[in-house]
Amino acid sequence: MVKNKYSLFERISTLDNKKLAIFLFLIASILYLPTITFDYALDDGLIITNNKFTQQGIKGTKDIFTHDAFEGTLGEGAQYVAGGRYRPFTQFIFAIQKELFGFHPWIGHLTNILSYALLMVILFLTIKALLSFPPFNKENAKLIAFLATVLYLFHPIHTEVVCNIKSLDEIFSMLGSLGAILLLLSYHNKPKIYKLFLSGFIFFIALLSKENALTWIGVWLFWLIFTHKSFSKKYIINSFIVLLIPAALFLFIRSQVLGAFLYTDIPQELLNNPFVNSTKSQEIATILFTWLIYFKLLIFPHPLTHDYYPKQIPILNFGDFRVWLAIIMVLAIIYILIKSWKKRPIIAFAILMFIANFSMVSNLLFNVGTFMNERFVFSASAGFTLAVGWLFTKWGERSPKWAMYVLIAILVLFGVKTVSRSFAWKDNLTLFTTDAKISRNSSRVNAAAAETLVTVAEKTSDPIQKQKMLEDALFYINRTKYIDSAYYAICDISGRIYFAMKNYEMALESYMDCINKNENQITYNNIYAVGVNAFNDTAVHVAHKAFKFLTEKFPDNADYLYHLSLSYRYMEQFDSAIIALKKVINIDSCHSEAFNQLGEIYSRFLGDFYSGENYFKQALKCDSTNSTALENLGVLYGIARRPNEALYYFKKAYKLKPDDKNLMKNIGFAFQNLGILDSAKYYLEKAQ
C-alpha cells in the first residue's frame, strides 16, 4: 500500500514545535473557556474562601507555609484526611489572587485554564524530548508526543482538575515535575549549570504544590533504565541529585510542619476510611475493583462524578467476578509490560509512567481516605495517552485515513463530553445535584446536595420554588440516611430542612438525634432556635419540649428557663410557669422580663393585683425602659380606677413606642376617664 504523503499524521510531523505548542495552548484554553463564568465549588471553601490564612492575602503567607492546608478552615489539630495536607504553594497563589482581586472566582478559573494550557505545551515538549533517546528514537517522537498530548488535552477525566479552582495543586505539581525533567534533558543537550539549579527549584515548587510530584522521580528512574546507555554516570547521578535534594528538603519541611514524616492515621469513620468495617482481604479486593473502574473511565469516560465515597463503591471479596476481571486486567498489563520491554519500549515506559504516578493514590501503599477519585489519575493518565498516541501512530503508518477518522471521532466525543461535564461544575448546587444522580450510593454527595439545596432555599423568596427545593433536599437527605444512618450530617441537615419547612416537631427530633450522636453547643443553639420559632408560630407544645430538654441539660441557664416559662404560661400551667420564672430570678436577680411575666400571671390570670403591681414595679426597677412592663402597669392602674397613674405609665411607654396604636387607645381611654375629652379624642382618632 502506498502511503498518502498528505495524511494528517505526516502533516503534523512536518510542523515545527512552536506551531504545535501554540495549537495545544489555544485549544486547551478554548475548550475550558466557559468555566471562567463559574463559581467556587466543592473544596474551594476549604482552601480559598473559608480559609482564614488565604483570607489574609499576602499577610497570611507565613501561616500558609507553616500549617496544614486545612487548618485555616477546620482549626488547629484537625485530622481531616490521612497523611495531612501540606500544599502551600498553590494556596499562596490563591492568597495573592485574594490580595489583588478579592474573592472573585473568575481569576481562579482563568489561572486554572492558562495553567492547564501551559501544561499541554510542556507535556508535549517533555514527551518529545523523552522519546528522542535510544531505544525510543526509532519512533516518530514528535507525532507520538503530539497525539498523546492532544488525547490528554481532550480527555474528560481531567474536567474535575481544571474546573475545580482548588485543584490547581494537581496542575502545578505535574507542570513543575515535567518542567524539571525538560530542563534536565535540555542540560544534557546544552550543559548550562543554571539549568540544574532551575530544574531543582521548579521541582521543589511542584512538591510544594502537591506531594504527588515525588512519583515523577520514579518516572525518571524508569526512563533512565531504558535510556541509561545514552548518558554518563556523572549525568545520571547529577540528575538524581537535582531531584532528590528538593525532595528531601520538602519531606523535612513537611514533617516539621505536620509533626510527622508520614502521618497515616485516619479518623475511624466511614467517610474518612472507607475500609473501616472491612477485612484486609475485602480491602484489597475492593481496591483492585477500583483499578478496573479507573481503566474503564480512561477508555470510556462516562458517567463522570466527583464523588466515589462510601457506599458508591461496594465492598467486594475475592469471590466476586469483578475482582477477578480486575486481576486479569492487572496480569494482562504486566504481561504487555514484559513483552513490550524490548520490542515496544514506548509501551513499556508508558505503563511504568502510569504505575509510578498512580502508586501514591492507588490505596495499595496506604489508605488515601476514599475509594477513588477521577483527579487521582490526572498525572497517571499521561502514561495511558502516551500508549494510545503510540498506537495511533503505528496505525497511521498502515492505514492513515482510518486512523485519522477514528482519532477525530474520539477527540470530538471527548470534547463534547468535556464541555458538557465541565458545566456540572458551574456551582455547588449544580455539581451536587448532578452527581447525586450518578453517585446514588454515596452518602457524602447526597448529603451535600441536600445541604446545598436547603442553603439556597433559605435565601429564595419565591415560596413555590423554595418548597420544591426543600422537598428535593428532603429526598436527598433521606437517601443519605438509607445509605449510612450513622453519618452525623444527616440529623443536622434534616433539622435545617424541617426548620425551613416550619415542621418544628421534626426539626426538633432531628437536632435531638444530633445531640445523641455528638453533643455540641451549635446543636443546642439550633434547638433553642426551633423552640423560639415554634413558640412564635403557636406550636407551643414543640417549644415546651425544646425548652424542657434544654433546661434539663442546662438547669442554670436563665434564658432557657424563661422561654420554658412562656410555654407553660400559654399552656395555662401557671404554677409551673411561676416556678420556672422564680428560678430565673434566682439565677438573675434583675431579670426584668421574668418580673414582668410574673406580674402578668398574677394580675391577669390569678387576679392578684397586689403581687402583680409589685412584680411590674420590680421589672421597671431592673429596666426602666421595659415598655411592656410600663404598659402592663398602666393597664393594672386603669382596671383599679387610678387613671392618673395609668396615664403616667402609658405616656412613659408611649415615648418608647410612639407608633403603638394600642398605647394610643389606652392613653385616650385614660384621658377619657379623667374627663379630658379633647386629649382623649386626639389619641383615640390617632389610633384609628
QUIPE-V489529 format. One record per residue. N is the residue number from 1. PHI is phi in whole degrees, 0 to 359 (none if undefined). Layout:
BEGIN
<<N/PHI> <N/PHI>>
END
This chain:
BEGIN
<<1/none> <2/274> <3/288> <4/282> <5/291> <6/258> <7/296> <8/305> <9/297> <10/291> <11/296> <12/299> <13/296> <14/271> <15/285> <16/282> <17/301> <18/298> <19/295> <20/295> <21/294> <22/297> <23/301> <24/298> <25/297> <26/292> <27/297> <28/298> <29/295> <30/293> <31/302> <32/255> <33/304> <34/302> <35/293> <36/297> <37/269> <38/280> <39/267> <40/293> <41/208> <42/54> <43/275> <44/300> <45/295> <46/300> <47/259> <48/244> <49/291> <50/258> <51/267> <52/295> <53/287> <54/293> <55/300> <56/280> <57/68> <58/300> <59/296> <60/273> <61/303> <62/300> <63/295> <64/299> <65/275> <66/237> <67/219> <68/302> <69/301> <70/269> <71/293> <72/294> <73/251> <74/267> <75/99> <76/296> <77/78> <78/293> <79/258> <80/269> <81/220> <82/295> <83/84> <84/72> <85/227> <86/241> <87/224> <88/287> <89/294> <90/289> <91/294> <92/297> <93/299> <94/295> <95/294> <96/296> <97/301> <98/297> <99/297> <100/273> <101/237> <102/77> <103/274> <104/234> <105/298> <106/300> <107/290> <108/293> <109/294> <110/297> <111/298> <112/297> <113/300> <114/293> <115/292> <116/294> <117/298> <118/295> <119/301> <120/298> <121/295> <122/292> <123/298> <124/300> <125/294> <126/290> <127/299> <128/301> <129/293> <130/296> <131/273> <132/268> <133/244> <134/299> <135/269> <136/279> <137/289> <138/284> <139/265> <140/277> <141/301> <142/296> <143/295> <144/300> <145/298> <146/293> <147/297> <148/299> <149/288> <150/292> <151/294> <152/297> <153/303> <154/275> <155/297> <156/296> <157/294> <158/269> <159/300> <160/301> <161/294> <162/287> <163/278> <164/265> <165/306> <166/304> <167/283> <168/303> <169/299> <170/296> <171/295> <172/294> <173/298> <174/288> <175/298> <176/293> <177/294> <178/294> <179/298> <180/296> <181/295> <182/298> <183/291> <184/297> <185/291> <186/294> <187/297> <188/296> <189/284> <190/224> <191/297> <192/228> <193/300> <194/298> <195/294> <196/293> <197/295> <198/294> <199/299> <200/297> <201/295> <202/295> <203/293> <204/296> <205/298> <206/300> <207/293> <208/290> <209/279> <210/198> <211/296> <212/299> <213/302> <214/304> <215/293> <216/288> <217/296> <218/295> <219/298> <220/299> <221/299> <222/298> <223/295> <224/292> <225/300> <226/283> <227/248> <228/302> <229/293> <230/275> <231/232> <232/281> <233/300> <234/299> <235/295> <236/298> <237/297> <238/298> <239/296> <240/289> <241/299> <242/300> <243/272> <244/283> <245/298> <246/297> <247/295> <248/294> <249/297> <250/298> <251/297> <252/295> <253/299> <254/300> <255/294> <256/290> <257/286> <258/270> <259/88> <260/199> <261/297> <262/210> <263/279> <264/248> <265/292> <266/233> <267/307> <268/280> <269/220> <270/302> <271/284> <272/250> <273/210> <274/297> <275/256> <276/299> <277/253> <278/249> <279/281> <280/297> <281/297> <282/295> <283/300> <284/295> <285/299> <286/292> <287/300> <288/300> <289/296> <290/296> <291/296> <292/296> <293/294> <294/304> <295/297> <296/297> <297/291> <298/292> <299/274> <300/227> <301/281> <302/202> <303/280> <304/250> <305/207> <306/274> <307/235> <308/238> <309/285> <310/303> <311/246> <312/298> <313/262> <314/286> <315/283> <316/246> <317/231> <318/288> <319/272> <320/272> <321/296> <322/294> <323/293> <324/289> <325/297> <326/295> <327/297> <328/299> <329/299> <330/298> <331/297> <332/296> <333/295> <334/297> <335/298> <336/298> <337/301> <338/294> <339/293> <340/272> <341/307> <342/258> <343/282> <344/226> <345/300> <346/296> <347/297> <348/299> <349/294> <350/299> <351/296> <352/293> <353/299> <354/297> <355/300> <356/300> <357/288> <358/277> <359/304> <360/289> <361/248> <362/283> <363/77> <364/279> <365/286> <366/201> <367/286> <368/267> <369/95> <370/208> <371/297> <372/190> <373/206> <374/296> <375/292> <376/295> <377/257> <378/302> <379/281> <380/299> <381/296> <382/297> <383/293> <384/296> <385/291> <386/296> <387/297> <388/292> <389/299> <390/295> <391/299> <392/293> <393/296> <394/294> <395/295> <396/297> <397/290> <398/265> <399/218> <400/301> <401/295> <402/292> <403/299> <404/295> <405/300> <406/294> <407/298> <408/298> <409/299> <410/298> <411/295> <412/295> <413/297> <414/299> <415/297> <416/298> <417/295> <418/298> <419/295> <420/295> <421/292> <422/298> <423/290> <424/294> <425/269> <426/305> <427/197> <428/298> <429/299> <430/294> <431/297> <432/289> <433/288> <434/290> <435/284> <436/293> <437/283> <438/266> <439/271> <440/298> <441/259> <442/267> <443/294> <444/293> <445/287> <446/293> <447/294> <448/296> <449/298> <450/297> <451/295> <452/293> <453/298> <454/290> <455/296> <456/291> <457/299> <458/298> <459/260> <460/269> <461/271> <462/288> <463/296> <464/291> <465/296> <466/298> <467/298> <468/297> <469/297> <470/292> <471/294> <472/295> <473/299> <474/296> <475/300> <476/291> <477/286> <478/290> <479/294> <480/300> <481/299> <482/291> <483/286> <484/212> <485/293> <486/276> <487/295> <488/299> <489/301> <490/301> <491/293> <492/294> <493/292> <494/302> <495/302> <496/296> <497/296> <498/295> <499/298> <500/295> <501/280> <502/65> <503/267> <504/293> <505/296> <506/289> <507/298> <508/297> <509/300> <510/296> <511/291> <512/291> <513/294> <514/299> <515/299> <516/295> <517/276> <518/201> <519/293> <520/204> <521/293> <522/300> <523/292> <524/299> <525/296> <526/294> <527/297> <528/300> <529/297> <530/299> <531/299> <532/297> <533/290> <534/298> <535/297> <536/294> <537/263> <538/66> <539/272> <540/295> <541/296> <542/288> <543/301> <544/299> <545/297> <546/295> <547/283> <548/296> <549/297> <550/293> <551/289> <552/290> <553/282> <554/229> <555/294> <556/256> <557/268> <558/296> <559/295> <560/297> <561/296> <562/298> <563/292> <564/296> <565/297> <566/297> <567/294> <568/298> <569/299> <570/283> <571/266> <572/62> <573/261> <574/293> <575/298> <576/294> <577/296> <578/297> <579/301> <580/296> <581/293> <582/290> <583/295> <584/300> <585/292> <586/296> <587/279> <588/233> <589/293> <590/232> <591/274> <592/303> <593/292> <594/295> <595/297> <596/298> <597/296> <598/299> <599/300> <600/295> <601/296> <602/292> <603/279> <604/275> <605/254> <606/253> <607/72> <608/262> <609/291> <610/297> <611/294> <612/300> <613/301> <614/296> <615/292> <616/296> <617/294> <618/293> <619/298> <620/286> <621/295> <622/283> <623/209> <624/291> <625/261> <626/284> <627/296> <628/294> <629/294> <630/300> <631/295> <632/299> <633/293> <634/298> <635/298> <636/301> <637/290> <638/294> <639/296> <640/278> <641/58> <642/238> <643/296> <644/298> <645/292> <646/298> <647/298> <648/301> <649/284> <650/297> <651/295> <652/296> <653/292> <654/295> <655/298> <656/276> <657/227> <658/291> <659/257> <660/280> <661/292> <662/295> <663/295> <664/301> <665/297> <666/297> <667/296> <668/299> <669/293> <670/296> <671/298> <672/298> <673/294> <674/272> <675/82> <676/266> <677/285> <678/298> <679/294> <680/299> <681/297> <682/302> <683/287> <684/291> <685/291> <686/294> <687/280> <688/296>>
END
